[in-house]
Amino acid sequence: MINLKGIFLNESSEVLTSSNRAFKYGDALFETLKVEKLRIFFLEDHYFRLMASMRMLRMEIPLHFTMEFFEKSVIDTVKKNNFESGRVRFTVFRKDDGQYAPITNQVDYLVEVSPLIHNVKEHYKIDLFKDYYLNSSFLSTIKTTNKIINVLASIFASENELDNCILLNEKKNVVEAINGNIFIVYGNVIKTPPITEGCIKGVLRKKIIEIVSKIDYLSLEEIEISVFDLQKADEVFITNVIMGIQPVSSYKKSNYITKVSNELNLKLKELI
């Protein structure tokens, strides 16, 4: 079952018209949430990120779009599918019609849930995706439905038997992975691209930064990362809310250890 504007429909139902702006222009935002035992991980962070992104795209936020409404819409959808845990996608899109210029800034929403399946892999191989580049602009930091570069990078990864690809910006700097933020480790120093490089303002990225700030012998730098830095790193790991922390085992001829990422994984489980 899917939840379209508070109405539950079968997944096979036709829910989008030919005038849908998410379909025609990518005029939409989404949040991917992890639910376990009917509890949303990092609820506040997801909600406030969605609200900030809606303001940035000049979408009109309905008065009833409170955090309580957001939580109830997600949990009700999970329950309707007879799940206690699941991967939930909450999409907000501007109402139909108009061309590039919309006729209204009011929004509709769609909530979907699927089984929560993710196992951290022991052997995880990555490489660069260099066919197209992300822009180092603030617009790249929000989760719009315009993800064609991620789609093409995923196809490239599949064709080359890779587990993931690293996306670059127009300066040829490392930005993020296809489905998460990236961190590299040099000894006791952890580095990650700053938001100004165009990376998604990830919820788990924020949590990792908070965790590291409380560990005396580790430090974190938000700094530009070149492709050469990847080859010199001791460790590389990727983060998102669904998978948590995924250590990378190899990039080209470089092989990595997993000492710091394993420790952070334990700290993350304590936080959750």
C-alpha positions in Angstrom: 0.0 0.0 0.0 1.1 3.6 -0.7 0.0 6.7 1.0 -1.0 9.5 -1.5 -2.0 12.7 0.4 -3.3 10.6 3.3 -5.3 8.2 1.1 -4.0 4.6 1.1 -4.0 3.0 -2.4 -2.7 -0.3 -3.9 0.8 0.0 -5.3 -0.6 -0.8 -8.7 -2.9 2.3 -8.6 -2.3 5.1 -11.1 -1.1 8.0 -8.9 0.6 10.4 -11.3 -1.1 12.5 -14.0 0.6 13.6 -17.2 0.9 17.0 -15.6 2.8 15.8 -12.5 5.7 18.2 -12.0 7.9 15.6 -10.4 7.6 13.6 -13.6 7.9 16.5 -16.0 10.5 18.7 -14.3 12.0 16.9 -11.3 10.1 19.4 -9.2 10.2 17.3 -6.1 12.1 16.4 -2.9 12.4 13.2 -1.0 13.6 11.7 2.3 14.6 8.1 2.7 13.9 7.0 6.2 14.8 3.9 8.2 12.1 2.5 10.4 12.7 -0.4 12.9 10.1 -1.6 15.3 7.9 1.3 14.3 10.6 3.9 15.3 12.0 6.3 12.8 15.7 6.7 13.0 16.8 10.4 13.4 13.2 11.7 12.9 14.0 15.3 13.8 17.0 15.5 11.4 14.9 14.2 8.5 12.0 16.5 9.2 14.0 19.7 9.5 16.1 18.8 6.4 12.9 18.4 4.4 11.4 21.6 5.7 14.6 23.5 4.9 14.7 22.0 1.4 11.1 22.9 0.8 11.8 26.5 1.7 14.8 26.6 -0.6 12.7 25.4 -3.5 10.0 27.9 -2.6 7.4 25.2 -1.9 4.5 26.3 0.3 4.7 24.3 3.6 1.1 23.4 4.7 0.2 24.3 8.3 -0.5 20.7 9.1 3.0 19.6 7.9 4.2 19.3 11.5 6.8 16.8 12.8 3.9 14.8 14.3 2.1 14.7 11.0 5.3 13.6 9.2 5.9 10.9 11.8 2.3 9.6 11.7 2.2 9.5 7.9 5.4 7.4 7.9 4.3 5.0 10.7 0.8 4.6 9.4 2.1 3.6 6.0 4.5 1.1 7.5 1.6 -0.4 9.5 -0.7 -0.5 6.5 1.8 -2.7 4.8 1.9 -5.0 7.8 5.5 -4.1 8.5 7.2 -3.1 11.8 10.5 -2.2 10.0 11.0 -0.8 6.5 12.7 1.5 4.1 10.4 4.5 3.7 10.5 7.1 0.9 8.6 10.3 1.6 8.3 12.4 -1.6 7.0 16.0 -1.7 6.1 17.5 -5.1 4.6 20.7 -6.3 1.0 20.4 -7.4 0.3 19.7 -11.1 0.3 22.0 -14.1 2.3 24.9 -15.3 5.4 24.8 -17.5 8.7 25.8 -16.0 6.8 28.3 -14.0 4.3 26.5 -11.7 0.8 27.8 -11.3 1.0 27.2 -7.6 3.6 26.5 -4.9 1.3 24.2 -3.0 2.4 20.6 -2.6 1.2 17.0 -2.5 3.1 14.1 -1.0 3.5 10.3 -1.5 4.8 7.8 1.1 6.1 4.4 0.1 7.6 1.6 2.1 9.7 -1.5 1.1 11.4 -4.2 3.1 14.5 -3.1 5.0 17.3 -5.1 3.4 20.9 -4.1 3.7 23.9 -6.1 4.7 27.3 -4.4 5.1 29.7 -6.1 2.7 33.1 -7.3 3.7 34.6 -6.8 0.2 33.5 -3.5 -1.3 35.0 -2.1 -4.4 34.7 1.4 -5.8 36.0 3.5 -8.7 35.4 7.0 -10.1 32.5 8.0 -12.3 33.9 10.6 -14.7 31.4 10.7 -17.5 29.4 13.6 -15.9 30.0 15.9 -12.9 28.0 17.3 -10.1 27.9 21.1 -9.6 29.4 22.5 -6.5 26.3 24.6 -5.7 24.0 24.7 -2.8 21.2 23.2 -4.9 23.2 20.0 -5.1 23.1 19.5 -1.4 19.3 18.8 -1.2 17.6 15.6 -2.2 15.6 16.5 -5.3 14.3 13.8 -7.6 16.6 14.9 -10.4 19.2 12.1 -9.9 20.2 11.3 -13.5 24.0 11.3 -12.7 23.4 8.8 -9.9 21.4 6.6 -12.3 24.2 6.7 -14.9 26.8 6.1 -12.3 24.9 3.1 -11.0 24.7 1.6 -14.5 28.5 2.2 -14.9 29.1 0.4 -11.6 27.0 -2.6 -12.6 28.7 -2.8 -16.0 32.1 -2.8 -14.3 31.3 -5.1 -11.4 31.7 -2.3 -8.8 29.9 -1.9 -5.6 29.8 1.9 -5.8 31.2 4.9 -7.6 32.6 8.1 -6.5 31.0 11.2 -8.0 33.1 14.3 -8.8 32.3 18.0 -9.2 33.3 20.3 -12.0 36.6 21.0 -10.2 37.3 17.2 -10.4 37.2 17.0 -6.6 35.5 14.1 -4.7 32.0 14.9 -3.7 30.2 11.7 -2.5 29.3 8.1 -3.5 26.2 7.2 -5.6 24.1 6.6 -2.5 25.9 8.3 0.4 28.5 10.6 1.8 32.2 9.7 1.8 34.9 9.9 4.5 38.6 9.1 4.2 40.9 8.4 7.1 44.6 9.3 7.5 45.8 7.9 10.8 43.6 9.7 13.4 42.3 12.3 11.0 39.0 11.9 9.2 38.3 14.0 6.2 35.0 14.6 4.3 34.0 17.0 1.5 32.4 20.2 2.8 28.8 21.1 1.8 30.3 23.8 -0.5 31.7 21.0 -2.8 28.1 19.9 -3.6 27.6 16.9 -1.4 24.2 15.9 0.0 23.6 17.3 3.4 23.3 13.8 4.8 21.6 13.0 8.1 24.2 10.3 8.9 27.0 12.5 7.8 25.9 15.0 10.4 25.8 12.2 13.1 29.2 10.9 12.2 30.6 14.4 12.6 29.0 14.7 16.0 30.3 11.3 17.1 33.9 12.1 16.0 33.8 15.5 17.9 33.4 13.5 21.1 36.3 11.2 20.6 39.5 12.8 21.9 42.0 11.0 19.7 40.1 11.5 16.4 39.7 14.8 14.5 37.5 15.6 11.5 38.2 18.0 8.7 35.6 19.2 6.2 38.0 19.8 3.3 38.4 19.5 -0.4 39.4 15.9 -1.4 41.2 15.1 -4.6 41.2 11.8 -6.4 44.8 11.4 -5.4 43.8 11.6 -1.7 41.8 8.4 -2.2 44.9 6.5 -3.1 46.9 7.8 -0.1 44.2 7.1 2.5 44.3 4.4 5.2 40.6 3.9 5.1 37.6 5.0 3.1 33.9 4.6 4.2 30.5 5.6 2.9 27.5 6.5 5.0 23.7 6.7 4.6 20.8 6.1 7.0 19.8 2.8 5.6 23.2 1.0 5.5 24.9 2.9 8.2 28.6 2.8 7.7 30.0 0.8 4.7 33.8 0.4 4.8 35.4 0.4 1.4 38.0 -2.4 0.8 39.5 -1.4 -2.5 39.9 1.5 -5.0 42.0 0.8 -8.1 45.2 -0.6 -6.6 44.6 0.7 -3.1 43.4 -1.6 -0.3 42.1 -0.2 2.9 41.9 -1.2 6.5 38.7 -0.8 8.6 39.8 0.1 12.1 38.3 3.5 12.4 35.1 2.7 10.5 34.5 -0.3 12.7 34.9 1.8 15.8 32.5 4.4 14.5 30.0 1.7 13.7 30.0 0.7 17.4 29.6 4.3 18.5 26.7 4.7 16.0 24.9 1.6 17.3 25.2 3.0 20.8 23.7 6.3 19.6 20.8 4.5 17.9 
